[in-house]
Amino acid sequence: MNGNLKPDWIKQLLFIGGSLGLSLLFTYFFGFFVGFILNLVLFVGIIFYIRSRQSKALKSFGFSDERIGGGFLSGRTELKYSCLSCGSEVKGARCKKCGSNMKKPLF
Ligand SMILES: [Zn+2]
């Protein structure tokens, strides 16, 4: 189920890229001042859009709202660990397969 997060993230990047292009168009057609204001509105809108999406996604994984606050665009929710002893994926403090707590993060 974690696999669903990655394409979502790419979509968000594309969304931000598209919005940047839009903001350039705004500035071009409406002049600097109006373009600047439209950029601000757009940017705040994007932040709220992403945060509301993230909080929905994270809530389904059981995260609290406080942890979402610091996690804006950091992608930390995708962090996984791999066991150094047996190589299997580790969720939580120690490996469920062999009991080792030696682990390395997977990026
Ligand atoms: Zn292990």
py3Dmol code that shows the C-alpha trace and the ligand (Angstrom):
import py3Dmol

protein = """\
ATOM      1  CA  MET A   1       0.000   0.000   0.000  1.00  0.00           C
ATOM      2  CA  ASN A   2       3.033   2.244   0.377  1.00  0.00           C
ATOM      3  CA  GLY A   3       3.533   1.974  -3.385  1.00  0.00           C
ATOM      4  CA  ASN A   4       0.597   4.306  -3.886  1.00  0.00           C
ATOM      5  CA  LEU A   5       2.476   7.215  -2.326  1.00  0.00           C
ATOM      6  CA  LYS A   6       5.191   7.546  -4.927  1.00  0.00           C
ATOM      7  CA  PRO A   7       3.173   8.275  -8.094  1.00  0.00           C
ATOM      8  CA  ASP A   8       1.154  10.679  -5.982  1.00  0.00           C
ATOM      9  CA  TRP A   9       4.316  12.538  -5.121  1.00  0.00           C
ATOM     10  CA  ILE A  10       5.329  12.768  -8.768  1.00  0.00           C
ATOM     11  CA  LYS A  11       1.870  14.082  -9.570  1.00  0.00           C
ATOM     12  CA  GLN A  12       2.332  16.757  -6.938  1.00  0.00           C
ATOM     13  CA  LEU A  13       5.696  17.726  -8.429  1.00  0.00           C
ATOM     14  CA  LEU A  14       4.127  17.992 -11.882  1.00  0.00           C
ATOM     15  CA  PHE A  15       1.328  20.015 -10.347  1.00  0.00           C
ATOM     16  CA  ILE A  16       3.818  22.425  -8.766  1.00  0.00           C
ATOM     17  CA  GLY A  17       5.786  22.649 -12.009  1.00  0.00           C
ATOM     18  CA  GLY A  18       2.620  23.417 -13.948  1.00  0.00           C
ATOM     19  CA  SER A  19       1.654  26.046 -11.420  1.00  0.00           C
ATOM     20  CA  LEU A  20       5.063  27.683 -11.735  1.00  0.00           C
ATOM     21  CA  GLY A  21       4.533  27.857 -15.477  1.00  0.00           C
ATOM     22  CA  LEU A  22       1.083  29.346 -14.887  1.00  0.00           C
ATOM     23  CA  SER A  23       2.528  31.942 -12.544  1.00  0.00           C
ATOM     24  CA  LEU A  24       5.024  32.967 -15.216  1.00  0.00           C
ATOM     25  CA  LEU A  25       2.081  33.396 -17.609  1.00  0.00           C
ATOM     26  CA  PHE A  26       0.236  35.480 -15.014  1.00  0.00           C
ATOM     27  CA  THR A  27       3.239  37.731 -14.608  1.00  0.00           C
ATOM     28  CA  TYR A  28       3.619  37.990 -18.369  1.00  0.00           C
ATOM     29  CA  PHE A  29       0.018  38.902 -19.118  1.00  0.00           C
ATOM     30  CA  PHE A  30      -0.994  40.919 -16.057  1.00  0.00           C
ATOM     31  CA  GLY A  31       2.241  42.649 -15.182  1.00  0.00           C
ATOM     32  CA  PHE A  32       4.488  42.125 -12.219  1.00  0.00           C
ATOM     33  CA  PHE A  33       2.266  43.317  -9.362  1.00  0.00           C
ATOM     34  CA  VAL A  34      -0.921  41.455 -10.270  1.00  0.00           C
ATOM     35  CA  GLY A  35       1.128  38.422 -11.286  1.00  0.00           C
ATOM     36  CA  PHE A  36       2.855  38.484  -7.925  1.00  0.00           C
ATOM     37  CA  ILE A  37      -0.464  38.532  -6.053  1.00  0.00           C
ATOM     38  CA  LEU A  38      -1.849  35.734  -8.222  1.00  0.00           C
ATOM     39  CA  ASN A  39       1.318  33.735  -7.540  1.00  0.00           C
ATOM     40  CA  LEU A  40       0.845  34.170  -3.809  1.00  0.00           C
ATOM     41  CA  VAL A  41      -2.785  33.063  -3.987  1.00  0.00           C
ATOM     42  CA  LEU A  42      -1.812  30.110  -6.158  1.00  0.00           C
ATOM     43  CA  PHE A  43       1.043  29.126  -3.869  1.00  0.00           C
ATOM     44  CA  VAL A  44      -1.086  29.222  -0.728  1.00  0.00           C
ATOM     45  CA  GLY A  45      -3.706  27.226  -2.578  1.00  0.00           C
ATOM     46  CA  ILE A  46      -1.137  24.591  -3.536  1.00  0.00           C
ATOM     47  CA  ILE A  47       0.115  24.313   0.036  1.00  0.00           C
ATOM     48  CA  PHE A  48      -3.393  23.821   1.374  1.00  0.00           C
ATOM     49  CA  TYR A  49      -4.158  21.359  -1.422  1.00  0.00           C
ATOM     50  CA  ILE A  50      -1.079  19.253  -0.734  1.00  0.00           C
ATOM     51  CA  ARG A  51      -1.471  19.403   3.028  1.00  0.00           C
ATOM     52  CA  SER A  52      -5.087  18.334   2.909  1.00  0.00           C
ATOM     53  CA  ARG A  53      -4.128  15.461   0.609  1.00  0.00           C
ATOM     54  CA  GLN A  54      -1.219  14.475   2.820  1.00  0.00           C
ATOM     55  CA  SER A  55      -3.272  14.569   5.980  1.00  0.00           C
ATOM     56  CA  LYS A  56      -5.854  12.334   4.342  1.00  0.00           C
ATOM     57  CA  ALA A  57      -3.184   9.892   3.220  1.00  0.00           C
ATOM     58  CA  LEU A  58      -1.396   9.913   6.564  1.00  0.00           C
ATOM     59  CA  LYS A  59      -4.556   9.513   8.582  1.00  0.00           C
ATOM     60  CA  SER A  60      -5.243   6.293   6.760  1.00  0.00           C
ATOM     61  CA  PHE A  61      -1.834   5.091   7.979  1.00  0.00           C
ATOM     62  CA  GLY A  62      -2.609   6.123  11.544  1.00  0.00           C
ATOM     63  CA  PHE A  63      -0.445   9.219  11.831  1.00  0.00           C
ATOM     64  CA  SER A  64      -1.575  12.098  13.998  1.00  0.00           C
ATOM     65  CA  ASP A  65      -2.038  15.657  12.751  1.00  0.00           C
ATOM     66  CA  GLU A  66       0.953  16.950  14.707  1.00  0.00           C
ATOM     67  CA  ARG A  67       3.398  14.827  12.746  1.00  0.00           C
ATOM     68  CA  ILE A  68       2.004  16.082   9.461  1.00  0.00           C
ATOM     69  CA  GLY A  69       2.809  19.690  10.395  1.00  0.00           C
ATOM     70  CA  GLY A  70       6.558  19.187  10.105  1.00  0.00           C
ATOM     71  CA  GLY A  71       6.397  16.828   7.180  1.00  0.00           C
ATOM     72  CA  PHE A  72       5.451  19.216   4.414  1.00  0.00           C
ATOM     73  CA  LEU A  73       7.026  17.952   1.177  1.00  0.00           C
ATOM     74  CA  SER A  74       9.765  16.158   3.093  1.00  0.00           C
ATOM     75  CA  GLY A  75       8.655  12.724   1.902  1.00  0.00           C
ATOM     76  CA  ARG A  76       9.561  11.218   5.270  1.00  0.00           C
ATOM     77  CA  THR A  77       6.470   9.068   5.251  1.00  0.00           C
ATOM     78  CA  GLU A  78       8.084   6.942   2.559  1.00  0.00           C
ATOM     79  CA  LEU A  79      11.119   6.097   4.658  1.00  0.00           C
ATOM     80  CA  LYS A  80      11.598   2.348   5.042  1.00  0.00           C
ATOM     81  CA  TYR A  81      14.274   0.295   6.717  1.00  0.00           C
ATOM     82  CA  SER A  82      16.072  -2.809   5.653  1.00  0.00           C
ATOM     83  CA  CYS A  83      17.438  -5.338   8.142  1.00  0.00           C
ATOM     84  CA  LEU A  84      21.231  -5.608   8.115  1.00  0.00           C
ATOM     85  CA  SER A  85      21.186  -9.264   9.182  1.00  0.00           C
ATOM     86  CA  CYS A  86      18.609 -10.846   6.920  1.00  0.00           C
ATOM     87  CA  GLY A  87      17.813  -8.084   4.431  1.00  0.00           C
ATOM     88  CA  SER A  88      14.071  -8.089   4.918  1.00  0.00           C
ATOM     89  CA  GLU A  89      12.003  -4.933   5.256  1.00  0.00           C
ATOM     90  CA  VAL A  90      11.786  -3.615   8.806  1.00  0.00           C
ATOM     91  CA  LYS A  91       8.799  -1.727  10.142  1.00  0.00           C
ATOM     92  CA  GLY A  92       9.205  -0.400  13.662  1.00  0.00           C
ATOM     93  CA  ALA A  93      12.151  -0.706  16.023  1.00  0.00           C
ATOM     94  CA  ARG A  94      13.437  -4.183  15.157  1.00  0.00           C
ATOM     95  CA  CYS A  95      13.253  -6.889  12.541  1.00  0.00           C
ATOM     96  CA  LYS A  96      10.284  -9.195  12.882  1.00  0.00           C
ATOM     97  CA  LYS A  97      12.021 -12.049  11.092  1.00  0.00           C
ATOM     98  CA  CYS A  98      15.290 -12.361  12.986  1.00  0.00           C
ATOM     99  CA  GLY A  99      14.853  -9.937  15.905  1.00  0.00           C
ATOM    100  CA  SER A 100      17.890  -7.822  15.025  1.00  0.00           C
ATOM    101  CA  ASN A 101      17.697  -4.091  15.624  1.00  0.00           C
ATOM    102  CA  MET A 102      20.492  -3.299  13.163  1.00  0.00           C
ATOM    103  CA  LYS A 103      18.843  -1.596  10.232  1.00  0.00           C
ATOM    104  CA  LYS A 104      19.572   0.847   7.464  1.00  0.00           C
ATOM    105  CA  PRO A 105      17.171   3.291   5.814  1.00  0.00           C
ATOM    106  CA  LEU A 106      16.021   2.677   2.251  1.00  0.00           C
ATOM    107  CA  PHE A 107      15.611   5.692  -0.011  1.00  0.00           C
TER     108      PHE A 107
END
"""
ligand_1 = """\
1
ZN
Zn 16.216 -9.428 10.019
"""
view = py3Dmol.view(width=600, height=400)
view.addModel(protein, "pdb")
view.setStyle({"model": 0}, {"cartoon": {"style": "trace"}})
view.addModel(ligand_1, "xyz")
view.setStyle({"model": 1}, {"stick": {}})
view.zoomTo()
view.show()
